[in-house]
Amino acid sequence: MSYLLDTSVLIEIENDVKAVIDTIRALPEGNFYISIFTFCEYYRGFVKKSDAVKAKVIEELNKYILLDTSKKTGICFVELLETLSKKGEVLPHFDVFIAAFAKTHHLTLITRDNHFKRLEKEINVILV
């Protein structure tokens, strides 16, 4: 099994939140991915830090397999937006893109954000 980590989970790992780390360690073995949007959201939190801190952040992010956008992801993003729109629901666009990555790459999304549950029929979600 392979997993897509949401920004909220990366933040908890950075903060050494034992419950989140233990939950991830207990998962069946697999690869861990992040999307380019997760990369950007996470790095944004460090952009005003020193070059040394930013270099360490990049080093940490490089531990994960990075997924970049594609036409397939873009199409899935639009379809997920439409699914949400039909239900009268809205999610931040970056989060819809993250869900699109999970769906197009058949990954289980690991997140702390409950709003991803709105897409549970479309993607596998583990809330930690």
C-alpha positions as CSV (number, residue, x, y, z in Angstrom):
1,M,0.0,0.0,0.0
2,S,1.2,3.5,-0.7
3,Y,0.3,6.8,1.0
4,L,-0.1,10.5,0.2
5,L,0.8,12.7,3.1
6,D,-1.1,15.9,3.5
7,T,0.5,19.1,4.7
8,S,-1.3,18.8,8.0
9,V,0.5,15.5,8.7
10,L,3.9,16.9,7.7
11,I,3.4,19.7,10.2
12,E,2.6,17.2,12.9
13,I,5.7,15.1,12.0
14,E,7.8,18.2,12.2
15,N,6.3,19.0,15.6
16,D,7.1,15.4,16.7
17,V,3.4,14.6,17.6
18,K,3.8,11.1,18.9
19,A,0.2,10.0,18.2
20,V,0.5,10.9,14.5
21,I,4.0,9.4,14.2
22,D,2.8,6.2,15.9
23,T,-0.2,5.9,13.6
24,I,1.9,6.2,10.5
25,R,4.5,3.7,11.8
26,A,1.6,1.2,12.4
27,L,0.4,1.3,8.8
28,P,1.2,-1.5,6.5
29,E,4.5,-1.0,4.8
30,G,4.5,1.2,1.7
31,N,5.8,4.2,0.0
32,F,5.1,7.8,1.2
33,Y,4.4,10.5,-1.4
34,I,3.7,14.2,-1.3
35,S,2.2,16.3,-4.0
36,I,3.8,19.4,-5.4
37,F,1.0,21.4,-3.6
38,T,1.9,19.8,-0.2
39,F,5.5,20.6,-0.9
40,C,4.6,24.3,-1.6
41,E,2.3,24.7,1.3
42,Y,4.8,23.2,3.7
43,Y,7.8,25.1,2.4
44,R,5.8,28.3,2.5
45,G,5.9,28.1,6.3
46,F,9.7,28.3,6.2
47,V,10.2,30.8,3.4
48,K,11.2,33.7,5.8
49,K,13.7,31.5,7.7
50,S,17.4,31.3,7.3
51,D,19.0,29.6,4.3
52,A,20.2,26.8,6.7
53,V,16.7,26.1,8.0
54,K,15.2,26.2,4.4
55,A,17.9,23.7,3.3
56,K,17.0,21.4,6.2
57,V,13.3,21.6,5.2
58,I,14.1,20.7,1.6
59,E,16.2,17.8,2.9
60,E,13.2,16.6,5.0
61,L,10.8,17.0,2.0
62,N,13.2,15.0,-0.2
63,K,12.5,11.9,2.0
64,Y,9.2,11.6,0.2
65,I,8.4,10.8,-3.4
66,L,7.2,14.0,-5.1
67,L,4.3,13.9,-7.4
68,D,3.9,16.7,-10.0
69,T,0.9,17.7,-11.9
70,S,-0.3,16.1,-15.2
71,K,-3.2,16.4,-17.5
72,K,-4.7,13.4,-15.7
73,T,-4.4,15.1,-12.3
74,G,-5.9,18.3,-13.8
75,I,-8.9,16.4,-15.3
76,C,-9.5,14.7,-11.9
77,F,-9.2,18.0,-10.1
78,V,-12.0,19.5,-12.3
79,E,-14.1,16.4,-11.8
80,L,-13.7,16.5,-8.1
81,L,-14.6,20.2,-8.0
82,E,-17.8,19.3,-10.0
83,T,-18.6,16.5,-7.6
84,L,-18.3,18.9,-4.6
85,S,-20.3,21.6,-6.4
86,K,-23.2,19.2,-7.1
87,K,-23.3,18.6,-3.3
88,G,-23.1,22.4,-2.6
89,E,-19.7,21.8,-0.9
90,V,-16.4,23.7,-1.2
91,L,-12.8,22.7,-0.3
92,P,-9.7,24.8,-0.8
93,H,-8.4,24.2,-4.3
94,F,-5.0,23.0,-3.1
95,D,-6.8,20.3,-1.1
96,V,-8.9,19.3,-4.1
97,F,-5.7,19.0,-6.1
98,I,-4.2,16.8,-3.3
99,A,-7.3,14.6,-3.4
100,A,-6.9,14.4,-7.2
101,F,-3.3,13.1,-6.7
102,A,-4.6,10.5,-4.3
103,K,-7.2,9.4,-6.8
104,T,-5.1,9.4,-9.9
105,H,-2.2,7.6,-8.3
106,H,-4.4,5.2,-6.2
107,L,-2.9,6.4,-2.9
108,T,-4.5,6.5,0.5
109,L,-4.5,10.1,1.8
110,I,-3.3,10.6,5.3
111,T,-4.5,13.9,6.8
112,R,-5.6,15.7,9.9
113,D,-8.2,17.7,7.9
114,N,-11.8,16.4,8.4
115,H,-13.0,18.1,5.2
116,F,-11.4,15.4,3.1
117,K,-14.1,13.0,4.4
118,R,-16.4,14.8,1.9
119,L,-14.5,13.0,-0.8
120,E,-14.5,9.6,0.8
121,K,-16.4,8.0,-2.0
122,E,-13.7,9.2,-4.4
123,I,-10.5,8.6,-2.4
124,N,-9.3,6.5,0.6
125,V,-8.7,8.8,3.6
126,I,-7.0,8.0,6.9
127,L,-7.6,10.7,9.6
128,V,-4.8,10.8,12.1
